[in-house]
Amino acid sequence: MTLPVTLPVTLPAALVASWTAAPDRPVLWTTGTGWLTGAQLEERSRQVARRLAVAGVRAGDRVLLSGAPCADLVVSYLALLRLGSPVVPANTAYTERELAHIVAEVRPVAALLGEARALPGVPVVSPIDASGLPPGTAADGADAVLDRAGPEDPALIGFTSGTTGAPKGAVLSQRNLHAGAAAVVEAWRWTPDDRLACALPLFHMHGLGVALGGTLLSGASIVVLPRFTVDGVLDAISEHRASLFFGVPTMYSRLAGSARLGELAALRLAVSGSAPLPATLWSALQDGSGQRVLERYGMTETVMLTSNPYDGERRPGTVGLPLPGVSLRLAPDSGVVEVRGPSVFSAYWQRPADTKGAFTGDGWFRTGDIGAVSEDGYLTLVGRASELIISGGFNIYPREVEDVLRGHPAIGDVAVIGLPDPEWGEIVTAYCVGDPVSEEELMAYCGPLLASFKRPRRWRWVEALPRNAMGKVVRDQVRELG
């Protein structure tokens, strides 16, 4: 299924045009800074771009960007897009080893950091407010030619979440970023009157590509919170009259447990992504606030791919229909979701073998997600191909088992993996968070709901599951829990 999409030039060029047309419109609110207008964002991002140019950063040079959500981070991100220097976002929780991997992969010429830390191999390291860079002046303008990047020029190198294996850098072009933002602006009816309450980190496609990119491209405004708290989000929605909220399932779970859940009713739209939203949680949110949370599907390599419809049925447990411009199919032999479209990346940074393996011979990107498509086109994600458990010759997808187990009142969270077994090859093992109950009770519960080969044969009770910053279970670390 493919829908048309209209693309203008590049994201920075579109943003500058928007700021010029409405210079006094409030665009960005952050703690401590308050509101910045389009004109202020244009001027501040221009100044930072000049200072980067004076420090020797040129179009095409990679720059690492890592910090907590704040005005300086947004301004620096915009400055790099305008300069044509590919942004390399990095998780603020990364250790020195993890940052060293990124530095070795992309060899950035500079880094803008929210917290002081050593980055061997990076020539220029500055606080994220650019105070460590030389001051740019009008005379430096020739060195800072802005907004000239072409649609195919690299704009961002996003490292995969690394839930299994070492992260790889996906190179997203200016066209990719713009197309991804344009698709959700169209699909979610984004207008300049909208205001987004955002508590997402700004080092990931969810925060940068969707929340920030969509807000700026639509001419809307965004309230950026430094971190997620239930009261912080609900207060922001009320005080700033927000119409939109985007979150991950962990955030929605905490909102669902709050006595203030009903306040979500003030929103025009609530969107969930980055990890599966359990159908039971979807129903609890609807019952408590009237919000039919819209679940969607995207990746570091693709920005956004599918979405439940704004108008029409938002079907719990599914990630909806292809977004404008996206084509989607399932590989006939494996059920792996394959996609193509203007938001899909073209290569992993300097990894030709990985790039070749990621695409089919006719140019479709293999997402690695196993999917099923209903007769009316809704996509359901069954699991990751790399997470497939093969026990006794049977294929088992962890998500199916996890969805069943979450229905047991004693289980608050669960991850299912396959552990090596000499008899079965792999044995289905469930790591459960909650109030421990007997294996006999759990097996009896699974009996009418799962075929015998899908039922866990081992059960582990743990205090918490290891998750990355976007709420995805890190299965390699689950194996280390014992």
Secondary structure by P-SEA (a helix, b strand, c coil): cbbbbbbcccaaaaaaaaaaaccccccccccccccccaaaaaaaaaaaaaaaaaacccccbbbbbbbcccaaaaaaaaaaaaaccccccccccccaaaaaaaaaacccccccccbbbbbccccccccccccccccccccccccccccccccccccccccccccccbbbbbbbcaaaaaaaaaaaaaaaccccccccccccccccccccccaaaaaaaacbbbbbbccccaaaaaaaaaaacccbbbbcaaaaaaaaacccccccccccbbbbccbbbbaaaaaaaaaccccccccccccccccccccccccccccccccccccccbbbbccccccccccccccccccccccaaaaaaaccccccccccccccccccbbbbbccccccccccccbbbbaaaaaaaaaaccccccbbbbbcccccccbbbbbbcccbbbbaaaaaaaacccccccccccbbbbccccccccccccaaaaaaacc
